[in-house]
Amino acid sequence: MGCSRSRQQGTTTSKQHKRPRRRREDGNGNNSKSVGKFSVGQSVSDDVADADEGVPQPGSSRLRGGGSLLVLDDTPAGLRLVRRWEWSDGVFDVSWSEANEHVLVAAGGDGSLQLWDAHRRDVAPLRVAKEHTQEVYAVDWSQTRGVDAIVSGSWDRTVKVWDSVLGQSLSTLTGHQGVVYSTIWSPHISACFASASGDGTLRVWDAKAGACPLVVPAHDAEVLSCDWCKYDQNIVVTGSVDRSLRVWDLRNPRQPVNQMRGHAYAVRRVKFSPFSGNMLASCSYDFTVRFWDWKNAIPLVDTVEHHSEFVCGLDFNMHVPNQVLDCSWDETVKIYTPPRLSAATPHP
């Protein structure tokens, strides 16, 4: 799996998942250079209420609205719009194909998965698959050799595995008792993926067997994100509404090997660095992105606060060491290299 070119998505909403009141102010942008295309999914809806006004539930009419999927190219001259597609509902997640650099899959608020080709001029997707009965909030395309498959997670509490052309789903996996917020293929083990859910658990699945050999009670609150370490097949990180990140060794998951605190609100996305086995990043509804060395007794490496709204998407550039991409409800995408992260010594 490595680190995908980007996977940005809208914010999480559920009955239990409370969001902080948002400030109304301008943010300061950071400029830097990188190489390669990335994609950003946008959702336009009536879901702009403050936390104390309540949070929409899955299927709520307040979430109805159009979405956009943008493919951007970061060139030496600046960002260039490659393609823009409009969708009738929100676009919550996106993942690139490893086999075809022009093809990507997007997750829709209407329960659909859409297959898009950035090289074609079509305004419609190559294919649309709609089996989930509620919003699809997570999608990931396998990056391991020998497996060219897609996994999706939904507010309908199911996980589905698909072939690369989005035919009929290969399997539907049940077990989560809450919204499935994150589905991530293992970069090491073929046909293995992890999922994180509003039921507080991290699950590890065997797609070939259609079974879940491991359930980890990861947090006492909703788990919004998970990711695999790129250097150790047994290490996974989770991020939760309880404002913490926890690193797990799947060989002994009775307790985390480290817990990192510092965010003031829910942790929306966690990502391991593709260049260092001990470095990871997190973004939060507290408007910050934080960088951590989970093997250090004092794990916080850097805090970046350059958004004026919730930070909802995050990824590392897998071609440029320590370069990071994030996106926010303030409608900006920022590409930057945190100085303290560059100064930290990598430990694969």
N, C-alpha and C positions, 0 to 999 in steps of 0.2 A: 504493500500500500504506500509506503513512504509518506510523503507529504503532498497532498493533491494541490493542484494549481491554485485553487481556492474553493472554499465552501462557505459562503456567507448566507445568513438567513435572518428572518424576522425574529421578533422577540417572542418569548414563550408566554402563553396565557392559559391559566386554568383556575379552578376554584380555590385551590390551596396556594397557588403561586402568587404572592402579593408583590406588587411593584412599588418602588418609592415614588414620591412626588417628583416631577421633573422640573428642572430649572428652565427658565426662558432667557437664554443669553447666547451670545455668539461664541464660537470656538475658534481656536487658533490652529491653523493648518501647519503641517510639516511636509517639506518637499525632499525627495530623494530619488535616485534612479534605480531601476531594476529592469530585468529583461523578461519578457514573456506575457502571455495572455492570461487573464483571469476573468471570472464571472461573478456577478453580483445579482442576487434576487431581491426584488423590492415588493413590498405589499402596501397597497393603498386601501385603507378601510376606515371605518368609523371608530376603531379601537384606539382612541386617544385620551381616554379617561384617566384621571389621576387615581392613585392607588386607593384612596379612601372612598372613591365612587364605585368600587367593585371591579372585579376582573371578569371578562367574558368567559363563558364555558364553551367547550367543544360544541360546534353546531350552532352557536349563538348567531342570531341575525346581525348582531353588531359587528361581526367579523367579515361580513360580506363586502366585497370591493374588488377592484382590478389589481393586477400585479404586472410587473415588468421584469424581464430577464435581460441583463446587459452583459456583453462580452467586451472587455476593454483591453487594449494593448498598451503596456507601459514602455514607451519609446524614449530615446534620448531627448526628443523634443517635447515630451510630456505625454499625458494619457490621450489615447485615441480610441474613439468608439468604433468597434468593429461591427457589432450587430446589436440590435435591440428588438426584442419580441414583446408583444403584449399578450397577457393572459386574462381570462375572465375572472380569476380569483387570485388570492395571494400566492406568492411563490416563496416558500419557506426554506428550501435547501437545494443545493445543486452539487453535482459531482461530475468530473471529467472521465471519459474513457481513456484507459491506458493504451488500448489497441489502436484507437483512431483519435488523433489530436484535435480533430474538428468537432467531435461528437460529445455531447454532454446530456445528462439526465437531470430533470428538475422535479421537485416535489410541490404539489399544489394543494391549496386550501379546499379545493373541491373534491379531494380524495383521489386525484389523478397523479400519475407519473407521465412526464412528457419527454420524448427523445428529440433533441434538436441537433442540427448540423450547421455550424457557424460558417462552413465553406459554401453552403447553398444560399440562394437568395429567396428561398421560400419564406412566406410569412407564417406558415403553419408548421407544427412539429412533424417529424418523420412518422411518429407513432404516439398514440395516447393510450395508456392502460389505466383503467379505473375499476379496481376491485375493492380498495379500501372504502369503508362506509363513512369515514370522517376524514378530517384534514390529515394529509401526509406531512409529517414534521421533520423527517430525517430520511436521507438517501445517501448511499455510498456505493461506489463502483470498485470492485475488487482490483487490487494492484499486484496480486501474486501470480506467478507463472502457472499455467495450466487451468486457471479458473477465471473465466470472463463472465462474471455475474454481478447482479445488482441486489442490494438489500434495502428495504424501506421499513420505516416505523411510523405508526399512526396514532392519532387520538382514539382510534377504535380499539386500542390496546393490543393490536396484532403486529407481527413482523412478517414480511413477505420476502421471499427470495425469487428473483426473476432471471431469465436469460438476458443476453446482451441486446436483444432486439425487442424486448418488452412484449413477448408473447404472453400467453396465459402464465400466471405465476407458477413456479416450480413447487413451491410449498408455502403454507401459511402456518406460522408458529405462534402458539398461544401459551400463556403463563403469566405474563405481566398483569397486574391488577390496577394499573394506572396508565396514563398517557405514555407512549414510547417517544421520548424526546431525542434519542441519539442511537444510531446504529453504525458501527464501525468495523470493517473487515480487519482481521489480523494481518499485519505485514509479514508475518513469519510462517503461519500455519495455514495451509490450504483449506478452504471451505470452513474456516472458523471466523466467527465475528462476535462482537460484544454489543450489548444494548443497555441503555440507561432509561429509567422510568420514573414517573411520578409516584410509584409505589415504594420508592426508596431503595430499590435494588439495582445491582449490576448483574447482568446475566451473560454467560458465555455459552455460545451455541455451536453445535456441529451441524452445518447445513446439509451435509450428505446423509447423515443419519436422521435429520429432522428432530434432534433432541437437544436438551439443555443440560449438559453435565454439571454445571456449576451455577449456583445462585449465591450472590454475596449481599447480605443486608448492609449496604454501603453507608447509608445516612438515615437519620431519623426524619428526614424531610425529602422533598422531591429531588431527584437526581436529573439534572438538565443536560449533562454532557459527560462523555468519556472518551478516552483515547489510549492507544497502545504505545508503549515505548518502542522506538525504532531499533533499539540495540539489545533488547531483552524481551523474549517472547512471553515471559511470565509477569511483566510489569504493566499495570494499567492505572490510569489516573481518572478520578471522578470529580465533578464539580456540582455543587448543590445549592438549593435555596437557603440552606443553613449558613451560607457565606464562606464555606470551607472547601478546600481541595484535599482529597485523600489519595495517597498512592498505595496500591495493593500489590502484593506478591501472590499470584494465583495459586502457588504451591501451598501457601499457608494463609488463607484469607480471613482468619478469625479476627484479626485486627489489622489496621493499616500500618505500613512500615513508616509512614510519615503523614502528618496532617498539617496543612498550611492555612493560616488565618491571616486576615488583613483587609479583605474586602468588606465594605459596609453594607452591601446588599447581595442579592443572589448572584452566584457565579454562573454565567450564561454559556461560556465555551471554554474548554481546556484543550491545549495542543502540546504535544511533545515536539521538541526541536529535532529536525532531521540530521543535525550535525553534532549533537551532544546527547548522550544518554541520560544525563542528569538535569538537563535544562528543559523547562516547560513554561508555558504562558497561559494566562487566564484573562478573560474579560468579564465585565460585570455591569449590573444596572447602577453601580455607583459612579459610572462614567469613566472608569479607569481600566487600563490594561496593566497587569502585573507579571513580572518574570521571576521565576523561582529556580533555585538549585535544591532539588528535593533530597539530595544526599548531604546537605550542609545542615549543621545544627541551627544556624540562623538562615533559613532558606530564601528569604526575600532578597532579590538581586536589584530590582528596579521597579519603579512605578511610573507609568506614563499617563498623564491626564491632559488630553488634547481634544476631547469631545465635550459638547454641551448637552448631550442626551445619552440614553442607554447605549452601551457598546454591546452589540449583539453578534458580531462575527469576527473571526480571528483565524489567521493561518500564517505559517512560516513559508518563505520562499525556499524551495528545495534546490535552487541553483545558486543562490547568493547567501553565504553564511550570515546568520543573525539578522537578515532582513525580514520584516514583518509587515503584514497587511491586515488592517482592521476596518470595520465599518460600523456605523452608528445610526440611531434614529434621527440624528441631526442631518441626515441625508448626505454625509460625506464618507469617502473612502480615503484612508491615509496609508501611505507606504513609507517606512522609516526603518532606521537601524538604531535601537536603543544603545547609547554609549556604554552604559555599565554592562550590558549584555555582551558587547564586543570585548570588553576588558576581562570578562570572566573566562577562566580557563576551561575549555571543554573536556569532559570526561566520558568518552564512549563506553 
